[in-house]
Amino acid sequence: MVKGSTRDVVQLVIKAGAERMKLVIVPDPDPMNQGENQPVEFTVSPQTGFTNGPNNLHLEGVTSSDDVTSATIEVRVLDAQGVDTGRTCARLHVMALPPRIVSLGIYRVEDPTSPGTQGVSGPSDQQILGTLNEIYDQAGIHFQLDGSSGSSLDVHYDVYSGGLYTFAPDCRLEDTEYQHVSGGESTRAGKLLIYLAKKSGVQPPRGPQDPLDDDDIPYSQRVYVRGDTEDDPILRKRCFVFVETTNNDEIAARIAAHEVGHVLRLSVTPGAAANGSHDPGPFPRLTLPDTGLMKPGNGADRSGKWLSHVDWRKANETAGSPFLAP
């Protein structure tokens, strides 16, 4: 839970003997200081007076330290005189996250010398902002919009195609072109920058050997986004979203949230199903079952990755760094 907030989503269900149950909060050991405990930074009520059946619990985060802390709620058994026997019949581990604010800038980028890059639309700044805040609320992260290009930002970045916009073999912008886009960042507000751009004036060709997504774009051509995952010495992070690959503002906003997930270190473990530190999964969808924010696998693998408390902790700690905070 987030410090300074309340949660009423927990139920204690007791089959029998509710009058002899009480709740006790037990602090967890401090991993940084041997022999010491972490501070308890939440409360729970009620702690006694339960009835058989479902009992709603009210958790409230207490703002104290700037660290992520945890403690355990134990359901203790009382004896006939109401004395705690020390016996525990259930436990709930609770993590308390400090509230974080991330400074955000959203910029639509066009090259005035390249017609294929022009006409960038996509989701509004407020739609992207709302999607980010809805998703990352459970990590205690709130995004504030500190910078915007408005309609468009003119940057001469299409440097390889003579004004026709390059189609590299992997359909990405070349690294040099990314550098052109990010070259003027010293004048752009926001620590985390989301760039909306057009990948090309036309859709990429279909490949008969490739699985297709909902928009009939071959998987091998769907390399339309990029999110930085390494610390940046100029205290900037950036994501790129190519809006015309979806033609759906809600999906594009979720793609932006996915790329922000990389910046927040939600998917950084190399493995057979995760291409380095980036998920090569398909488009986020609007319907079940593929609603995972960060997805491992390939074009045929649409299983969502369930994010655990460890993932949200990493996101919260990353958001508290000077690279992203206002």
FENKAQUI-V588997 format. One record per residue. N is the residue number from 1. SS is DSSP state (a for helix, b for strand, c for the rest). NEAR is the number of other C-alpha atoms within 8 Angstrom. Layout:
[[N & SS & NEAR] [N & SS & NEAR]]
This chain:
[[1 & c & 13] [2 & b & 13] [3 & c & 14] [4 & c & 9] [5 & c & 9] [6 & b & 10] [7 & b & 9] [8 & b & 8] [9 & b & 7] [10 & b & 8] [11 & b & 8] [12 & b & 8] [13 & b & 8] [14 & b & 11] [15 & c & 7] [16 & c & 6] [17 & c & 8] [18 & a & 11] [19 & a & 8] [20 & a & 10] [21 & b & 13] [22 & b & 12] [23 & b & 10] [24 & b & 9] [25 & b & 9] [26 & b & 8] [27 & b & 11] [28 & c & 9] [29 & b & 9] [30 & c & 10] [31 & c & 5] [32 & c & 4] [33 & c & 7] [34 & c & 7] [35 & c & 6] [36 & c & 7] [37 & b & 9] [38 & c & 11] [39 & c & 7] [40 & c & 9] [41 & c & 12] [42 & b & 10] [43 & b & 8] [44 & b & 9] [45 & b & 7] [46 & c & 8] [47 & c & 8] [48 & c & 8] [49 & c & 9] [50 & c & 10] [51 & c & 9] [52 & c & 10] [53 & b & 8] [54 & b & 9] [55 & b & 10] [56 & b & 9] [57 & b & 12] [58 & b & 12] [59 & b & 11] [60 & b & 12] [61 & b & 14] [62 & c & 10] [63 & c & 8] [64 & c & 5] [65 & c & 5] [66 & c & 5] [67 & c & 6] [68 & c & 10] [69 & b & 11] [70 & b & 14] [71 & b & 13] [72 & b & 12] [73 & b & 12] [74 & b & 13] [75 & b & 12] [76 & b & 15] [77 & b & 13] [78 & b & 12] [79 & c & 9] [80 & c & 6] [81 & c & 5] [82 & c & 7] [83 & c & 7] [84 & b & 9] [85 & b & 8] [86 & b & 6] [87 & b & 7] [88 & b & 9] [89 & b & 8] [90 & b & 7] [91 & b & 9] [92 & b & 7] [93 & b & 8] [94 & b & 9] [95 & b & 10] [96 & b & 13] [97 & b & 14] [98 & c & 13] [99 & c & 10] [100 & b & 11] [101 & b & 12] [102 & b & 15] [103 & b & 14] [104 & b & 15] [105 & b & 15] [106 & b & 13] [107 & b & 14] [108 & b & 14] [109 & b & 13] [110 & b & 15] [111 & c & 13] [112 & c & 9] [113 & c & 7] [114 & c & 12] [115 & a & 11] [116 & a & 10] [117 & a & 14] [118 & c & 10] [119 & c & 6] [120 & c & 13] [121 & c & 6] [122 & c & 11] [123 & c & 10] [124 & c & 6] [125 & a & 8] [126 & a & 6] [127 & a & 10] [128 & a & 13] [129 & a & 11] [130 & a & 8] [131 & a & 11] [132 & a & 12] [133 & a & 11] [134 & a & 7] [135 & a & 8] [136 & a & 10] [137 & a & 9] [138 & a & 9] [139 & a & 12] [140 & c & 13] [141 & b & 14] [142 & b & 12] [143 & b & 11] [144 & b & 9] [145 & b & 11] [146 & b & 9] [147 & b & 11] [148 & b & 10] [149 & c & 9] [150 & c & 7] [151 & c & 5] [152 & c & 10] [153 & b & 10] [154 & b & 8] [155 & c & 10] [156 & c & 11] [157 & c & 9] [158 & c & 14] [159 & c & 9] [160 & c & 7] [161 & c & 8] [162 & c & 8] [163 & c & 11] [164 & c & 9] [165 & c & 15] [166 & c & 9] [167 & c & 9] [168 & c & 8] [169 & c & 5] [170 & c & 8] [171 & c & 10] [172 & c & 10] [173 & c & 10] [174 & c & 7] [175 & a & 6] [176 & a & 6] [177 & a & 11] [178 & a & 10] [179 & a & 8] [180 & a & 11] [181 & a & 11] [182 & a & 7] [183 & c & 7] [184 & c & 8] [185 & a & 7] [186 & a & 6] [187 & a & 5] [188 & c & 8] [189 & c & 11] [190 & c & 12] [191 & c & 15] [192 & b & 13] [193 & b & 13] [194 & b & 13] [195 & b & 12] [196 & b & 14] [197 & b & 13] [198 & c & 14] [199 & c & 13] [200 & c & 10] [201 & c & 9] [202 & c & 4] [203 & c & 7] [204 & c & 6] [205 & c & 6] [206 & c & 8] [207 & c & 6] [208 & c & 5] [209 & c & 4] [210 & c & 9] [211 & c & 9] [212 & b & 10] [213 & c & 11] [214 & c & 5] [215 & c & 7] [216 & c & 7] [217 & c & 14] [218 & b & 13] [219 & a & 12] [220 & a & 7] [221 & a & 10] [222 & c & 9] [223 & c & 9] [224 & c & 12] [225 & b & 10] [226 & b & 8] [227 & b & 12] [228 & c & 9] [229 & c & 10] [230 & c & 5] [231 & c & 7] [232 & c & 8] [233 & c & 5] [234 & c & 4] [235 & c & 10] [236 & c & 11] [237 & b & 14] [238 & b & 11] [239 & b & 15] [240 & b & 14] [241 & b & 14] [242 & b & 11] [243 & a & 15] [244 & a & 8] [245 & a & 11] [246 & c & 9] [247 & c & 8] [248 & c & 7] [249 & a & 10] [250 & a & 8] [251 & a & 12] [252 & a & 14] [253 & a & 12] [254 & a & 13] [255 & a & 12] [256 & a & 13] [257 & a & 13] [258 & a & 10] [259 & a & 13] [260 & a & 10] [261 & a & 13] [262 & a & 15] [263 & a & 13] [264 & c & 12] [265 & c & 11] [266 & c & 12] [267 & c & 10] [268 & c & 10] [269 & c & 7] [270 & c & 8] [271 & b & 7] [272 & c & 5] [273 & c & 8] [274 & b & 13] [275 & c & 10] [276 & c & 9] [277 & c & 11] [278 & c & 9] [279 & c & 13] [280 & c & 11] [281 & c & 11] [282 & c & 12] [283 & c & 7] [284 & c & 11] [285 & c & 8] [286 & c & 7] [287 & c & 6] [288 & c & 6] [289 & c & 6] [290 & c & 11] [291 & c & 10] [292 & c & 10] [293 & c & 11] [294 & b & 11] [295 & c & 13] [296 & c & 13] [297 & c & 13] [298 & c & 10] [299 & c & 12] [300 & c & 6] [301 & c & 9] [302 & c & 11] [303 & c & 10] [304 & c & 12] [305 & b & 9] [306 & c & 5] [307 & c & 7] [308 & c & 6] [309 & a & 7] [310 & a & 7] [311 & a & 9] [312 & a & 12] [313 & a & 11] [314 & a & 11] [315 & a & 13] [316 & a & 15] [317 & a & 9] [318 & a & 10] [319 & a & 14] [320 & c & 11] [321 & c & 8] [322 & c & 7] [323 & c & 11] [324 & c & 15] [325 & c & 12] [326 & c & 8]]
